[in-house]
Every structure is written in structure tokens, then in C-alpha cells.
Amino acid sequence: MPGESLSAAMEAARALEQKKIASVFTNLGENVKDRAEALQVTEHYLEVLRSIHESGLLAEISVKLTQLGLDLSADFCFENLERILAREKKDSIVWVDMEASSYVDATLDIYKRALGKFPNVGICLQAYLYRTQKDVEELLPLRPSIRLVKGAYKEPPAIAYPKKLDVDENYFSLAKTMMAAQMAGRCPRTAFGTHDVKLIRRLAEHAAQNGFPKSNFEVQMLYGIQREEQDRLAREGYRSAVLVAYGTYWYPWFVRRLAERPANLWFMAKNLFAS
Ligand SMILES: Cc1cc2nc3c(=O)[nH]c(=O)nc-3n(C[C@H](O)[C@H](O)[C@H](O)COP(=O)(O)OP(=O)(O)OC[C@H]3O[C@@H](n4cnc5c(N)ncnc54)[C@H](O)[C@@H]3O)c2cc1C
């Protein structure tokens, strides 16, 4: 994180933009417990969009539905998302994060409803889930924008690939489907949310062999991770974006992520010493 405040995130975005790297802002938080808090988050994102538009920054936002009140009511959450979508420009995407598996159905339901009214809403899908192939097939007729990630939560082997190798293969296969869909005009934006350099190169090779343009090949990474790869992608004409998280909720968020997946600590330590 560049800092706790939105202004710190915007400053980081300005520096990234110098290197032709776009930003995606996300205010850390999840599972809000009351409506007032969800409304506050919604107002905050409306303010963020206003700041982005005023500053002309190359930036989008990514939201978590449980932060917009999904645990309280799906309709209430949808209304909050709708207000945010109504404020975003038509050529920018509002990304919807995917949370733990118990939220996937509810998230997809809200996403599909939103997509019916706002073509500029994007969804994050997780390659570790067996169901994702089918979810992609069901979404494609609706012209979704998709950010594909491996998945960050601890899920049981009954619903998610337990082995990294299988997750990576499923990622590759889903990514190929997404690229083909984008070329066929069925998927306005596809983004690969990964730091896996080997996988990115394999995907870029597939893209080159199949006429998928570099200018549509988008990789999104977390702020400060694999910086060299972020820079290289931007330099070489790929679409490079960085998820810039901010907010005061960073400590509980970090502890929760660690509890779910202790490997995150190893990642963090490696990147800390590499930078
Ligand atoms: C832009 C973006 C949005 C995301 N949104 C979601 C979401 O909505 N839902 C969801 O479930 N998950 C989300 N994730 C997290 C994602 O699911 C993975 O948990 C995370 O990206 C690690 O997987 P990887 O693809 O980077 O590959 P891995 O094979 O796990 O990692 C590849 C290499 O990248 C480095 N690395 C990976 N992660 C980290 C880290 N956290 N810190 C330091 N180094 C790291 C390590 O060097 C590692 O060897 C998002 C990730 C990104 C980049």
C-alpha cells in the first residue's frame, strides 16, 4: 500500500501513469455490519470517481460487494452498486471483486443484474474454482468484462483445485477462452490479475500466435509486487495496471488474508526483500 489515504493512492497512481501503468483503486474492507457503513462506502466510491474524473487520472475502481452491504440484503447491495455504476464513465470499468465461495452465486446474480443496465461493469473470476469454466460460458452471451485471478481464499478440494499446477492450467485454459471471446466481440475487456510471470509469458505467446493484440492484453497486479514485470509490460505495449489498495482497514485485512492462506506471508516477505 502506498498509504492509508485516497490522496496517497492518487499520488502513487500519478507516478505509475508516468510509466504508462493504469491504476485500479480499492478501499480495503469487507463484510460491513450495518447499512450506514455500506452507504458510507458507497459515498466514498462516488467521491473517488469524482476525484478520478477531475484529475484526469488513468484509474478505475474495484469494489467488494460485502463492503456494499451484501450480507445485509442483495437488493440494498445492488442499489449501492448501481449508484456507483451510474457515476462511472462509459469507457471505464467498475470492477467487482470475487470473495469467498459462499458469495459466488450472490455476486454473480448481482453482477448479471448490473450488466443488464451498465455494460461497463466487470467481474473478477477465480481459476481455482471448478465451477468457473461454466460461469464463464454462462456469462459470455451477456458480454461481460472479466478479470481472471487464481483465487485468494482457502477453499476445500470439493470445490477448488487443491494443487497449484491444476489452478495454473485452469487459468491458462480460461484465459484462452476469454481472449477468443474478446476477439469475437463477446467480452469488452479481459484482464489477467496475476503476478505469475511464467504464466503471463505463456499467455502472451498464445496471444501473439492467435492475433490477440498487445493493446488488449491487460495484466493487473498488486501495488509494489513484481514492479519490474509491470514496467516491462507497459514498455512493451501491453496494458499494465496496478491495484492500489488504501484505507485504515489494512491491518485486519492483512491478518485475515494470512489466516486464510499463510503462503501470503512468504509472498510478502519475498517481495519486501526483492524491492
Ligand atoms: C489485480 C488483482 C485483483 C485481485 N482480485 C481478487 C479477487 O477479487 N478475488 C480473489 O479471490 N483474489 C483476488 N486477487 C488475488 C489472487 O486471487 C491471488 O491470490 C494472488 O494474485 C496470487 O496469485 P498469482 O496469480 O499472483 O500467482 P501465484 O502463483 O500465487 O504467485 C506467483 C508469484 O507472484 C508473487 N506473489 C503473488 N501474490 C503475492 C502477494 N500477495 N504478495 C507478494 N507476492 C506475491 C510471488 O512471487 C509468487 O511466486 C487479485 C489479485 C490481483 C493481482
The ligand as an ORCA input file, in Angstrom:
! r2SCAN-3c Opt
* xyz 0 1
  C      -5.399     -7.083     -9.547
  C      -5.757     -8.237     -8.671
  C      -7.047     -8.388     -8.223
  C      -7.389     -9.476     -7.426
  N      -8.694     -9.637     -7.048
  C      -9.052    -10.767     -6.412
  C     -10.411    -11.052     -6.130
  O     -11.320    -10.258     -6.436
  N     -10.709    -12.237     -5.531
  C      -9.744    -13.154     -5.192
  O     -10.076    -14.225     -4.680
  N      -8.449    -12.885     -5.405
  C      -8.072    -11.724     -5.999
  N      -6.751    -11.488     -6.237
  C      -5.722    -12.374     -5.632
  C      -5.445    -13.607     -6.477
  O      -6.539    -14.473     -6.439
  C      -4.209    -14.382     -5.982
  O      -4.423    -14.808     -4.686
  C      -2.927    -13.596     -5.983
  O      -2.853    -12.756     -7.091
  C      -1.735    -14.586     -6.037
  O      -1.785    -15.380     -7.186
  P      -0.887    -15.134     -8.504
  O      -1.778    -15.221     -9.671
  O      -0.143    -13.885     -8.394
  O       0.024    -16.395     -8.636
  P       0.913    -17.212     -7.614
  O       1.344    -18.434     -8.337
  O       0.210    -17.363     -6.312
  O       2.128    -16.248     -7.429
  C       3.088    -16.010     -8.433
  C       4.234    -15.211     -7.822
  O       3.760    -13.864     -7.563
  C       4.220    -13.376     -6.321
  N       3.049    -13.050     -5.484
  C       1.801    -13.495     -5.658
  N       0.957    -12.956     -4.744
  C       1.680    -12.163     -3.949
  C       1.388    -11.361     -2.802
  N       0.163    -11.234     -2.281
  N       2.418    -10.684     -2.244
  C       3.659    -10.773     -2.756
  N       3.994    -11.519     -3.818
  C       3.036    -12.220     -4.422
  C       5.103    -14.463     -5.730
  O       6.426    -14.158     -6.051
  C       4.677    -15.717     -6.450
  O       5.705    -16.641     -6.569
  C      -6.393    -10.408     -7.028
  C      -5.094    -10.256     -7.484
  C      -4.762     -9.202     -8.285
  C      -3.358     -9.076     -8.755
*
